[in-house]
Amino acid sequence: MASKNTPMSEITVEQLDFEELKVTSAILVATAHHYGGFCSKENDAFMDCRIDTKDPRKCLEEGKRVTNCARKFFEKVKGSCNVEFTKHWTCLDYNNQEYRHCRKTQAVFDDCMTKKLDMHRPEED
């Protein structure tokens, strides 16, 4: 296991071999607000490590925790709101990821996330 004090020469290929998420940017944009709340602890820990060490290679374990959290998040979304989610990210994909064209699908998706997963879209400033 790599830690913040592990020299880079001691990092093994096995530590770097980790299945990444296979999602498009439209999917990330569609879920960004909800994902940010769901995985905030893991994301904050990774960013703190990167800032503290100034080297993302020293934060492999934190990065794996971010990926695992994202995987759990998308499993929940697909399990509870897949139809609404797919319509929303598809709208964003076909409309250059501009929310102004997809407010209707966003509202339906947000409503599903609230009702079925108790995940609320944060208020916009």
Backbone as numpy.savetxt, mean C-alpha at the origin, in Angstrom:
# Nx Ny Nz CAx CAy CAz Cx Cy Cz
19.14 -12.31 9.11 18.31 -11.14 9.11 19.19 -9.90 9.11
18.90 -8.98 8.18 19.64 -7.72 8.13 19.11 -6.80 9.21
19.99 -6.05 9.80 19.58 -5.06 10.78 20.21 -3.74 10.40
19.92 -2.72 11.18 20.45 -1.40 10.89 21.97 -1.36 10.98
22.56 -2.34 11.65 24.01 -2.36 11.81 24.70 -3.42 10.96
23.96 -4.12 10.11 24.54 -5.17 9.28 25.30 -4.55 8.12
26.59 -4.88 7.97 27.32 -4.39 6.80 26.69 -4.95 5.53
26.67 -4.15 4.48 26.02 -4.58 3.25 26.65 -5.84 2.68
27.92 -6.08 2.92 28.57 -7.28 2.41 28.03 -8.54 3.08
27.33 -8.39 4.18 26.77 -9.55 4.89 25.32 -9.83 4.53
24.71 -9.03 3.67 23.34 -9.29 3.25 23.36 -10.38 2.19
22.51 -11.38 2.38 22.48 -12.53 1.49 21.41 -12.37 0.41
21.53 -13.16 -0.62 20.53 -13.17 -1.68 19.18 -13.59 -1.12
19.18 -14.52 -0.17 17.94 -14.99 0.43 17.18 -13.84 1.11
17.91 -12.92 1.72 17.26 -11.79 2.38 16.61 -10.85 1.35
17.12 -10.84 0.15 16.58 -9.99 -0.89 15.46 -10.67 -1.68
15.32 -11.98 -1.53 14.33 -12.74 -2.26 13.00 -12.69 -1.50
12.13 -11.80 -1.94 10.85 -11.60 -1.26 9.82 -11.24 -2.32
8.70 -11.92 -2.31 7.69 -11.68 -3.33 7.07 -10.29 -3.17
7.18 -9.52 -4.21 6.61 -8.17 -4.22 5.16 -8.23 -4.67
4.43 -7.16 -4.43 3.06 -7.06 -4.90 3.06 -6.75 -6.39
2.15 -7.35 -7.09 2.03 -7.10 -8.52 0.76 -6.28 -8.76
0.88 -4.97 -8.53 -0.26 -4.08 -8.73 0.18 -2.91 -9.60
-0.78 -2.36 -10.32 -0.49 -1.22 -11.19 -0.61 0.08 -10.41
-0.14 1.14 -11.03 -0.24 2.45 -10.37 -1.70 2.86 -10.18
-2.59 2.50 -11.10 -4.01 2.84 -10.94 -4.60 2.19 -9.68
-4.18 0.97 -9.41 -4.65 0.28 -8.20 -4.13 0.99 -6.96
-2.87 1.39 -6.99 -2.30 2.11 -5.84 -2.99 3.46 -5.63
-3.25 4.16 -6.71 -3.92 5.46 -6.60 -5.34 5.27 -6.07
-6.03 4.26 -6.55 -7.42 4.02 -6.13 -7.55 3.73 -4.64
-6.54 3.10 -4.07 -6.62 2.69 -2.67 -5.73 3.50 -1.73
-5.04 4.49 -2.25 -4.01 5.20 -1.47 -4.52 5.71 -0.13
-5.69 6.31 -0.12 -6.20 6.91 1.13 -6.48 5.84 2.18
-7.09 4.76 1.77 -7.41 3.69 2.72 -6.15 2.92 3.13
-5.31 2.63 2.16 -4.06 1.92 2.45 -3.20 2.72 3.43
-3.13 4.02 3.23 -2.32 4.86 4.11 -2.71 4.73 5.57
-3.97 4.63 5.83 -4.43 4.44 7.21 -4.19 3.03 7.71
-4.42 2.05 6.85 -4.30 0.65 7.26 -2.86 0.27 7.59
-1.90 0.75 6.81 -0.49 0.36 6.96 0.39 1.50 7.46
-0.19 2.45 8.14 0.61 3.62 8.56 1.75 3.25 9.49
1.53 2.34 10.41 2.59 1.95 11.36 3.78 1.35 10.63
3.52 0.45 9.70 4.59 -0.22 8.96 5.32 0.77 8.04
4.55 1.62 7.36 5.17 2.61 6.47 6.02 3.60 7.25
5.52 4.05 8.40 6.27 5.00 9.22 7.57 4.38 9.72
7.52 3.10 10.13 8.73 2.43 10.62 9.77 2.32 9.51
9.31 2.00 8.30 10.25 1.91 7.17 10.87 3.26 6.87
10.05 4.30 6.82 10.58 5.63 6.50 11.50 6.13 7.62
11.16 5.85 8.87 12.05 6.23 9.97 13.40 5.55 9.83
13.39 4.27 9.47 14.63 3.53 9.27 15.44 4.16 8.14
14.78 4.46 7.04 15.48 5.06 5.89 16.10 6.40 6.27
15.36 7.20 7.01 15.87 8.51 7.41 17.02 8.35 8.40
16.84 7.46 9.37 17.86 7.27 10.40 19.15 6.69 9.82
19.03 5.72 8.91 20.22 5.03 8.39 20.74 5.66 7.10
19.88 6.40 6.44 20.21 6.99 5.14 20.58 5.93 4.09
20.06 4.73 4.29 20.37 3.63 3.38 19.22 2.62 3.41
18.36 2.60 2.38 17.22 1.68 2.38 17.61 0.20 2.44
18.83 -0.12 2.03 19.27 -1.52 2.09 19.35 -2.01 3.52
19.49 -1.11 4.46 19.57 -1.49 5.87 18.19 -1.65 6.49
17.18 -1.46 5.68 15.80 -1.51 6.19 14.99 -2.62 5.51
15.65 -3.71 5.16 14.98 -4.79 4.44 13.82 -5.39 5.23
14.02 -5.61 6.49 12.95 -6.22 7.30 11.75 -5.28 7.41
12.00 -4.00 7.59 10.91 -3.04 7.64 10.17 -3.00 6.30
10.93 -3.10 5.21 10.32 -3.13 3.88 9.45 -4.35 3.67
9.90 -5.48 4.18 9.10 -6.71 4.08 7.80 -6.58 4.88
7.87 -5.91 6.03 6.65 -5.69 6.82 5.67 -4.78 6.08
6.18 -3.79 5.36 5.32 -2.93 4.54 4.63 -3.77 3.46
5.38 -4.60 2.78 4.82 -5.44 1.72 3.79 -6.41 2.28
4.07 -7.02 3.42 3.11 -7.95 4.04 1.83 -7.23 4.44
1.96 -6.02 4.97 0.78 -5.25 5.34 -0.05 -4.91 4.10
0.62 -4.50 3.03 -0.08 -4.18 1.79 -0.80 -5.42 1.24
-0.14 -6.56 1.33 -0.76 -7.81 0.86 -2.05 -8.08 1.67
-1.98 -7.94 2.99 -3.16 -8.14 3.83 -4.26 -7.14 3.47
-3.85 -5.90 3.25 -4.82 -4.86 2.89 -5.54 -5.23 1.60
-4.80 -5.58 0.56 -5.44 -5.90 -0.72 -6.28 -7.18 -0.64
-5.91 -8.12 0.20 -6.74 -9.31 0.40 -8.08 -8.92 1.01
-8.06 -8.01 1.97 -9.31 -7.53 2.58 -10.16 -6.79 1.57
-9.54 -5.91 0.80 -10.28 -5.13 -0.20 -10.91 -6.06 -1.22
-10.14 -6.99 -1.76 -10.67 -7.91 -2.76 -11.74 -8.83 -2.17
-11.59 -9.20 -0.91 -12.56 -10.08 -0.28 -13.88 -9.42 0.04
-13.88 -8.12 0.23 -15.10 -7.43 0.66 -15.66 -6.43 -0.35
-14.81 -5.82 -1.16 -15.24 -4.74 -2.05 -14.67 -4.88 -3.46
-14.48 -6.09 -3.92 -13.78 -6.29 -5.19 -14.49 -5.65 -6.37
-15.80 -5.74 -6.46 -16.53 -5.17 -7.59 -16.37 -3.65 -7.60
-16.59 -3.02 -6.46 -16.49 -1.56 -6.35 -15.05 -1.10 -6.59
-14.12 -1.85 -6.03 -12.70 -1.56 -6.18 -12.29 -1.64 -7.65
-12.68 -2.70 -8.32 -12.32 -2.88 -9.73 -12.91 -1.78 -10.60
-14.15 -1.42 -10.36 -14.76 -0.33 -11.15 -14.00 0.99 -10.93
-13.59 1.24 -9.69 -12.91 2.50 -9.39 -11.51 2.53 -10.00
-10.71 1.48 -9.80 -9.35 1.55 -10.35 -9.38 1.51 -11.87
-10.37 0.83 -12.46 -10.48 0.80 -13.91 -10.83 2.18 -14.44
-11.72 2.88 -13.77 -12.05 4.26 -14.15 -10.78 5.13 -14.12
-10.03 5.02 -13.03 -8.79 5.80 -12.93 -7.81 5.42 -14.04
-7.72 4.15 -14.33 -6.80 3.68 -15.36 -7.16 4.26 -16.72
-8.45 4.29 -17.04 -8.89 4.80 -18.33 -8.91 6.32 -18.41
-8.77 6.98 -17.27 -8.85 8.45 -17.23 -7.58 9.10 -16.69
-6.45 8.52 -17.04 -5.15 9.10 -16.70 -4.99 9.34 -15.20
-5.64 8.50 -14.40 -5.57 8.55 -12.94 -6.02 9.90 -12.36
-6.96 10.53 -13.03 -7.50 11.81 -12.56 -8.81 11.55 -11.81
-8.80 11.84 -10.53 -9.96 11.58 -9.69 -11.21 12.32 -10.17
-11.05 13.48 -10.76 -12.22 14.28 -11.14 -13.14 13.53 -12.09
-12.60 12.58 -12.83 -13.41 11.78 -13.76 -14.04 10.56 -13.09
-13.63 10.28 -11.86 -14.03 9.02 -11.22 -14.65 9.23 -9.84
-15.25 10.37 -9.61 -15.84 10.64 -8.29 -17.00 9.70 -7.97
-17.77 9.30 -8.99 -18.89 8.38 -8.73 -18.39 7.01 -8.29
-17.42 6.47 -9.01 -16.90 5.16 -8.61 -16.14 5.25 -7.29
-15.52 6.39 -7.04 -14.83 6.60 -5.76 -15.83 6.58 -4.60
-16.95 7.27 -4.77 -17.96 7.33 -3.71 -18.50 5.93 -3.39
-18.75 5.13 -4.41 -19.26 3.77 -4.21 -18.20 2.92 -3.51
-16.95 3.03 -3.95 -15.86 2.28 -3.33 -15.67 2.71 -1.88
-15.62 4.01 -1.63 -15.45 4.51 -0.26 -16.58 4.02 0.65
-17.81 4.02 0.12 -18.95 3.56 0.90 -18.80 2.09 1.27
-18.35 1.28 0.32 -18.13 -0.14 0.59 -17.04 -0.33 1.65
-15.97 0.40 1.51 -14.86 0.29 2.47 -15.32 0.66 3.88
-16.16 1.67 3.97 -16.67 2.09 5.27 -17.61 1.04 5.85
-18.56 0.61 5.06 -19.59 -0.32 5.55 -19.06 -1.73 5.83
-18.22 -2.23 4.96 -17.79 -3.62 5.09 -16.48 -3.81 5.85
-15.61 -2.78 5.83 -14.29 -2.94 6.47 -14.02 -1.89 7.54
-14.96 -1.01 7.75 -14.81 0.07 8.73 -13.52 0.87 8.47
-13.22 1.08 7.20 -12.08 1.91 6.80 -12.63 3.18 6.18
-12.26 4.28 6.76 -12.81 5.56 6.33 -11.76 6.36 5.56
-12.23 6.98 4.50 -11.36 7.87 3.72 -11.11 9.11 4.59
-9.86 9.52 4.73 -9.59 10.71 5.55 -10.21 11.97 4.93
-10.54 12.89 5.79 -11.09 14.17 5.31 -10.01 14.92 4.55
-10.39 15.54 3.44 -9.41 16.33 2.69 -9.33 17.72 3.26
-8.13 18.27 3.23 -7.92 19.63 3.75 -8.39 20.67 2.77
